[in-house]
Amino acid sequence: MEGLTKPVYVTKPLLPALDGIVQRLEDIWESGQMTNQGGQHELLQKELKLFLGIDRLELFNNGTIALLLGLKALGLSGEVITTPFTFPATVQALDWNGLTPVFCDIRPDTLNIDPKKIEALITEKTTAILGVHVFGNLCDVERIQEIADKYNLKVIYDGAHVFGTKSGGVPVANYGDMTMFSFHATKLFHTVEGGALAFKDERITEVLRMLRNFGITGPDQVALSGLNGKMNELQAAVGLEVLPLVERERKKRQRLKELYERELTGVPGLRIITNLEGEESSYQYFVIEIDEAGFGCSRNDVHDKLLKRNVSARKYFYPLCSGFEWYSGLQSSRPEHLPNAHMAVDRTLALPFYGALGEWEVERICSFLKQLNAQALIAQ
C-alpha cells in the first residue's frame, strides 16, 4: 500500500492574497496605530457581527484569553459543570478564574456534554454550565438552557469549532449567555491568532473592554485587575482579508465531506462523527470513530499506519482533560463517571480536511483506511 509523496496535514490555514494584506498594512503604517482598537480592529468587529448575525461581539488576542476574561466578566464563582472531552484551553480558563470544573459525561452520538447527566451534578456551589460544540456538532442548546433557567445558572459555550454555524436558522452565538470563538490559524476563519466573545448582556461590554486592557479606564485610573487581551491591527487586517474567503472554503469542504462520506460509509467499525450539512455545519473538521472490535485494529494503530503513509491525522481530543494530574482528586474525574468520554478519547480521529486538499488525496486516504480494515479483519 503506497503512501502519498508529500505529507498531508489535518488542516491548513486559509491564506488570502498578499496584495490585499499589503494594502491593509500600508493603511496601518499610514495611521501609525498598531493596536488599541484601531481602524482595522473596529472594521473587523463590525463585519463579524454582520457575518455571525449577532449584536454584541468583542475581539481578543486569542480564544483562550477571550474565554478566560468572559468568565471573569460574568462574575462566576464556585463550580462550573463542563465536559472532559475538549481542548485544554476550555478548562484552563476555569483554572485561571479560580473555578472548579465538574466533569459531566458526554453523549455517545455527538460527543457533546450530555444534558441528561447535568442535573445530578448541580450543587449549591454551581454557578454555570460550560458546553463545547465538539467538532462542529451542536450541543443540545435548548435542553441545557432549560436546566440553566431552572437552577439560575449561566450558560457559556466554547464555540471554537462552530464559526458561522446556525441551528434551525438561528446563529449559534445567540444561545446561552456567552459564546467564545477561536480565530487560530487552524480554524475555518482566522486572524493568525485571535478570538472573540459574543454575549447577550450589554452591561458587561465595558467590563470586557477594561479586562482586556489591564483594567484601565483612563490615563490615570485602573478600575479592576485585567490583563493584555487586545487584538492588534495586524491580526485584524488578516481577518478582514480572510473573511470574504470563508463561504467559498466552506463549499470546498462540503464537497470533500461528501466524498469522505461516500467512500467510508459502511466500512465495518468506522463511524462518521461530523454529520451536519449546509448552514448547520461549520465544516471545521472531519472526524471519524474507530471501534477496534469492528474495524480490526485500534485508533492508535490506524493513526500510526496513516502517518507512515504521509497522512497526519489527529487523535482529537487526547488526552481527556479530566485525566490531568491537577484534577485527579476530583470526584467527577473518576473514570467510572465518564464512560462515554473515555471510550471516545480512544476512538476519535480527525482526518485531513481543508479546501486545498485534492479529491484524489481524499480518495487515497479512504483507500488506505479500507485496506487497513480489510487486512485487519483477515488477520483476526
PAGU-167487 format. One record per residue (C-alpha): residue number from 1; residue in one letter; z, y, x. Coordinates in steps of 0.1 Angstrom, whole numbers, plus 5000, padded with zeros to 4 digits. Example, Ala and Ser with C-alpha at 12.3 -4.5 7.8 and 13.67 -1.06 7.14 Angstrom:
- nr,rest,pz,py,px
- 1,A,5078,4955,5123 $
- 2,S,5071,4989,5137 $
***
This chain:
- nr,rest,pz,py,px
- 1,M,5000,5000,5000 $
- 2,E,4988,5031,5019 $
- 3,G,5007,5063,5018 $
- 4,L,4995,5099,5014 $
- 5,T,4981,5115,5045 $
- 6,K,5003,5146,5041 $
- 7,P,5038,5150,5028 $
- 8,V,5041,5157,4990 $
- 9,Y,5073,5175,4981 $
- 10,V,5093,5177,4949 $
- 11,T,5082,5213,4943 $
- 12,K,5065,5242,4960 $
- 13,P,5071,5280,4955 $
- 14,L,5047,5298,4932 $
- 15,L,5031,5322,4957 $
- 16,P,5014,5354,4944 $
- 17,A,4985,5371,4962 $
- 18,L,4997,5391,4992 $
- 19,D,4978,5422,4983 $
- 20,G,5000,5427,4952 $
- 21,I,5031,5422,4973 $
- 22,V,5019,5446,5000 $
- 23,Q,5012,5473,4973 $
- 24,R,5047,5470,4960 $
- 25,L,5062,5471,4995 $
- 26,E,5042,5503,5001 $
- 27,D,5058,5517,4969 $
- 28,I,5092,5507,4981 $
- 29,W,5086,5523,5015 $
- 30,E,5074,5554,4998 $
- 31,S,5105,5556,4977 $
- 32,G,5129,5549,5006 $
- 33,Q,5151,5529,4982 $
- 34,M,5156,5493,4993 $
- 35,T,5184,5483,4969 $
- 36,N,5209,5496,4943 $
- 37,Q,5187,5494,4912 $
- 38,G,5156,5510,4924 $
- 39,G,5122,5512,4906 $
- 40,Q,5112,5476,4912 $
- 41,H,5146,5463,4900 $
- 42,E,5145,5483,4868 $
- 43,L,5109,5473,4860 $
- 44,L,5116,5436,4866 $
- 45,Q,5147,5438,4844 $
- 46,K,5126,5453,4816 $
- 47,E,5097,5428,4820 $
- 48,L,5121,5398,4819 $
- 49,K,5138,5410,4788 $
- 50,L,5104,5410,4771 $
- 51,F,5093,5377,4785 $
- 52,L,5126,5359,4777 $
- 53,G,5130,5375,4742 $
- 54,I,5165,5389,4748 $
- 55,D,5182,5423,4745 $
- 56,R,5207,5422,4774 $
- 57,L,5200,5410,4809 $
- 58,E,5213,5419,4843 $
- 59,L,5199,5409,4877 $
- 60,F,5218,5394,4907 $
- 61,N,5210,5383,4942 $
- 62,N,5212,5346,4933 $
- 63,G,5221,5324,4903 $
- 64,T,5255,5313,4917 $
- 65,I,5267,5348,4921 $
- 66,A,5254,5356,4886 $
- 67,L,5274,5327,4871 $
- 68,L,5305,5335,4891 $
- 69,L,5305,5371,4880 $
- 70,G,5296,5363,4845 $
- 71,L,5326,5340,4842 $
- 72,K,5347,5368,4857 $
- 73,A,5334,5394,4832 $
- 74,L,5343,5371,4803 $
- 75,G,5380,5372,4814 $
- 76,L,5384,5334,4813 $
- 77,S,5415,5316,4825 $
- 78,G,5428,5280,4825 $
- 79,E,5404,5252,4818 $
- 80,V,5367,5251,4812 $
- 81,I,5350,5219,4798 $
- 82,T,5318,5211,4817 $
- 83,T,5295,5184,4829 $
- 84,P,5299,5165,4862 $
- 85,F,5261,5159,4862 $
- 86,T,5249,5192,4876 $
- 87,F,5242,5211,4908 $
- 88,P,5274,5220,4928 $
- 89,A,5270,5258,4921 $
- 90,T,5280,5252,4884 $
- 91,V,5315,5241,4892 $
- 92,Q,5318,5262,4924 $
- 93,A,5315,5292,4902 $
- 94,L,5346,5279,4883 $
- 95,D,5364,5274,4916 $
- 96,W,5359,5309,4927 $
- 97,N,5373,5322,4894 $
- 98,G,5404,5300,4897 $
- 99,L,5393,5280,4867 $
- 100,T,5399,5242,4864 $
- 101,P,5369,5221,4854 $
- 102,V,5375,5195,4828 $
- 103,F,5347,5170,4831 $
- 104,C,5330,5157,4800 $
- 105,D,5307,5127,4800 $
- 106,I,5270,5131,4792 $
- 107,R,5246,5118,4767 $
- 108,P,5226,5089,4780 $
- 109,D,5193,5102,4765 $
- 110,T,5192,5138,4776 $
- 111,L,5218,5136,4803 $
- 112,N,5234,5168,4789 $
- 113,I,5271,5173,4781 $
- 114,D,5280,5151,4751 $
- 115,P,5293,5172,4722 $
- 116,K,5309,5141,4706 $
- 117,K,5333,5139,4736 $
- 118,I,5342,5176,4739 $
- 119,E,5368,5180,4712 $
- 120,A,5391,5153,4727 $
- 121,L,5393,5173,4759 $
- 122,I,5403,5206,4744 $
- 123,T,5439,5217,4751 $
- 124,E,5459,5249,4748 $
- 125,K,5446,5258,4782 $
- 126,T,5409,5255,4773 $
- 127,T,5390,5288,4772 $
- 128,A,5354,5279,4774 $
- 129,I,5326,5253,4774 $
- 130,L,5301,5255,4802 $
- 131,G,5270,5235,4794 $
- 132,V,5240,5228,4816 $
- 133,H,5205,5223,4803 $
- 134,V,5196,5194,4826 $
- 135,F,5161,5191,4839 $
- 136,G,5149,5213,4810 $
- 137,N,5164,5192,4783 $
- 138,L,5183,5215,4760 $
- 139,C,5220,5209,4752 $
- 140,D,5229,5204,4715 $
- 141,V,5235,5241,4712 $
- 142,E,5243,5242,4675 $
- 143,R,5270,5214,4677 $
- 144,I,5285,5230,4708 $
- 145,Q,5287,5264,4690 $
- 146,E,5304,5247,4660 $
- 147,I,5331,5233,4683 $
- 148,A,5335,5266,4701 $
- 149,D,5339,5285,4669 $
- 150,K,5364,5261,4656 $
- 151,Y,5386,5265,4686 $
- 152,N,5378,5301,4695 $
- 153,L,5361,5292,4728 $
- 154,K,5334,5310,4748 $
- 155,V,5302,5292,4755 $
- 156,I,5283,5296,4787 $
- 157,Y,5251,5279,4797 $
- 158,D,5237,5272,4832 $
- 159,G,5200,5277,4824 $
- 160,A,5186,5273,4859 $
- 161,H,5161,5247,4845 $
- 162,V,5151,5264,4813 $
- 163,F,5133,5296,4822 $
- 164,G,5112,5307,4792 $
- 165,T,5122,5277,4770 $
- 166,K,5126,5280,4733 $
- 167,S,5144,5258,4707 $
- 168,G,5128,5259,4673 $
- 169,G,5111,5291,4683 $
- 170,V,5144,5308,4694 $
- 171,P,5146,5318,4731 $
- 172,V,5172,5296,4747 $
- 173,A,5192,5325,4761 $
- 174,N,5201,5336,4725 $
- 175,Y,5225,5307,4723 $
- 176,G,5261,5309,4734 $
- 177,D,5279,5339,4749 $
- 178,M,5260,5339,4782 $
- 179,T,5232,5321,4800 $
- 180,M,5226,5321,4837 $
- 181,F,5191,5318,4852 $
- 182,S,5183,5310,4888 $
- 183,F,5154,5326,4905 $
- 184,H,5155,5305,4936 $
- 185,A,5121,5298,4953 $
- 186,T,5121,5262,4939 $
- 187,K,5122,5275,4903 $
- 188,L,5093,5280,4879 $
- 189,F,5099,5318,4881 $
- 190,H,5114,5331,4913 $
- 191,T,5123,5361,4933 $
- 192,V,5126,5341,4965 $
- 193,E,5164,5342,4959 $
- 194,G,5178,5357,4928 $
- 195,G,5193,5352,4894 $
- 196,A,5201,5368,4861 $
- 197,L,5226,5368,4832 $
- 198,A,5216,5370,4796 $
- 199,F,5246,5378,4774 $
- 200,K,5255,5389,4738 $
- 201,D,5284,5412,4742 $
- 202,E,5271,5447,4751 $
- 203,R,5306,5457,4761 $
- 204,I,5305,5437,4793 $
- 205,T,5273,5453,4806 $
- 206,E,5292,5479,4827 $
- 207,V,5317,5454,4838 $
- 208,L,5289,5432,4852 $
- 209,R,5273,5461,4870 $
- 210,M,5306,5471,4886 $
- 211,L,5314,5435,4896 $
- 212,R,5281,5431,4914 $
- 213,N,5286,5464,4933 $
- 214,F,5321,5459,4948 $
- 215,G,5338,5473,4916 $
- 216,I,5326,5508,4925 $
- 217,T,5323,5532,4896 $
- 218,G,5317,5564,4916 $
- 219,P,5317,5579,4951 $
- 220,D,5355,5579,4953 $
- 221,Q,5365,5553,4928 $
- 222,V,5368,5515,4928 $
- 223,A,5378,5502,4894 $
- 224,L,5381,5465,4900 $
- 225,S,5377,5438,4925 $
- 226,G,5340,5429,4928 $
- 227,L,5316,5418,4954 $
- 228,N,5280,5423,4965 $
- 229,G,5258,5407,4940 $
- 230,K,5229,5431,4938 $
- 231,M,5192,5421,4937 $
- 232,N,5173,5441,4962 $
- 233,E,5139,5458,4958 $
- 234,L,5120,5432,4979 $
- 235,Q,5133,5404,4957 $
- 236,A,5123,5423,4925 $
- 237,A,5089,5431,4939 $
- 238,V,5082,5394,4945 $
- 239,G,5094,5386,4910 $
- 240,L,5071,5412,4894 $
- 241,E,5041,5396,4911 $
- 242,V,5052,5360,4902 $
- 243,L,5060,5367,4865 $
- 244,P,5023,5371,4854 $
- 245,L,5015,5337,4870 $
- 246,V,5042,5317,4851 $
- 247,E,5022,5308,4820 $
- 248,R,4992,5295,4840 $
- 249,E,5016,5275,4861 $
- 250,R,5032,5260,4830 $
- 251,K,4998,5249,4817 $
- 252,K,4990,5232,4850 $
- 253,R,5024,5214,4850 $
- 254,Q,5018,5204,4814 $
- 255,R,4986,5186,4824 $
- 256,L,5004,5169,4853 $
- 257,K,5032,5158,4830 $
- 258,E,5007,5143,4805 $
- 259,L,4992,5124,4834 $
- 260,Y,5025,5111,4846 $
- 261,E,5034,5100,4811 $
- 262,R,5001,5082,4806 $
- 263,E,5005,5063,4838 $
- 264,L,5042,5055,4837 $
- 265,T,5049,5049,4800 $
- 266,G,5056,5012,4795 $
- 267,V,5065,5004,4831 $
- 268,P,5094,4980,4829 $
- 269,G,5128,4995,4839 $
- 270,L,5114,5031,4841 $
- 271,R,5123,5058,4816 $
- 272,I,5109,5094,4815 $
- 273,I,5138,5118,4811 $
- 274,T,5119,5151,4805 $
- 275,N,5101,5148,4773 $
- 276,L,5099,5183,4758 $
- 277,E,5065,5200,4753 $
- 278,G,5050,5234,4748 $
- 279,E,5073,5264,4743 $
- 280,E,5102,5239,4740 $
- 281,S,5098,5230,4777 $
- 282,S,5102,5249,4809 $
- 283,Y,5082,5223,4829 $
- 284,Q,5107,5228,4857 $
- 285,Y,5110,5192,4868 $
- 286,F,5096,5158,4860 $
- 287,V,5124,5132,4862 $
- 288,I,5125,5095,4857 $
- 289,E,5153,5070,4854 $
- 290,I,5151,5037,4873 $
- 291,D,5171,5007,4858 $
- 292,E,5174,4983,4887 $
- 293,A,5177,4952,4864 $
- 294,G,5145,4961,4846 $
- 295,F,5125,4976,4874 $
- 296,G,5133,4951,4900 $
- 297,C,5148,4974,4926 $
- 298,S,5172,5003,4927 $
- 299,R,5165,5040,4925 $
- 300,N,5176,5044,4961 $
- 301,D,5151,5017,4972 $
- 302,V,5123,5035,4952 $
- 303,H,5133,5068,4968 $
- 304,D,5132,5054,5003 $
- 305,K,5099,5035,4999 $
- 306,L,5082,5065,4984 $
- 307,L,5094,5086,5014 $
- 308,K,5078,5061,5038 $
- 309,R,5045,5069,5019 $
- 310,N,5049,5107,5024 $
- 311,V,5063,5112,4988 $
- 312,S,5095,5133,4988 $
- 313,A,5112,5125,4956 $
- 314,R,5148,5138,4950 $
- 315,K,5179,5120,4939 $
- 316,Y,5189,5147,4914 $
- 317,F,5219,5153,4909 $
- 318,Y,5236,5132,4936 $
- 319,P,5265,5130,4941 $
- 320,L,5284,5138,4910 $
- 321,C,5305,5170,4911 $
- 322,S,5335,5150,4898 $
- 323,G,5333,5130,4929 $
- 324,F,5340,5159,4952 $
- 325,E,5372,5155,4972 $
- 326,W,5389,5185,4957 $
- 327,Y,5385,5172,4922 $
- 328,S,5397,5136,4929 $
- 329,G,5431,5142,4914 $
- 330,L,5418,5154,4881 $
- 331,Q,5423,5131,4851 $
- 332,S,5389,5140,4838 $
- 333,S,5373,5130,4872 $
- 334,R,5382,5093,4868 $
- 335,P,5350,5071,4867 $
- 336,E,5362,5053,4836 $
- 337,H,5360,5086,4816 $
- 338,L,5324,5093,4828 $
- 339,P,5304,5061,4825 $
- 340,N,5271,5077,4815 $
- 341,A,5273,5102,4843 $
- 342,H,5280,5075,4868 $
- 343,M,5251,5055,4855 $
- 344,A,5227,5085,4855 $
- 345,V,5236,5097,4891 $
- 346,D,5225,5063,4904 $
- 347,R,5193,5061,4884 $
- 348,T,5175,5095,4882 $
- 349,L,5147,5106,4905 $
- 350,A,5127,5138,4904 $
- 351,L,5091,5133,4912 $
- 352,P,5067,5159,4928 $
- 353,F,5058,5184,4901 $
- 354,Y,5041,5218,4907 $
- 355,G,5008,5234,4897 $
- 356,A,4992,5230,4931 $
- 357,L,4998,5192,4931 $
- 358,G,4965,5174,4927 $
- 359,E,4959,5150,4898 $
- 360,W,4948,5124,4924 $
- 361,E,4982,5128,4941 $
- 362,V,5000,5121,4908 $
- 363,E,4978,5091,4903 $
- 364,R,4987,5078,4938 $
- 365,I,5024,5083,4932 $
- 366,C,5022,5065,4899 $
- 367,S,5002,5037,4916 $
- 368,F,5030,5034,4942 $
- 369,L,5056,5031,4915 $
- 370,K,5037,5005,4895 $
- 371,Q,5030,4984,4927 $
- 372,L,5067,4986,4937 $
- 373,N,5076,4975,4902 $
- 374,A,5052,4946,4902 $
- 375,Q,5062,4934,4937 $
- 376,A,5099,4937,4930 $
- 377,L,5096,4916,4898 $
- 378,I,5076,4890,4915 $
- 379,A,5103,4887,4942 $
- 380,Q,5130,4882,4917 $
***
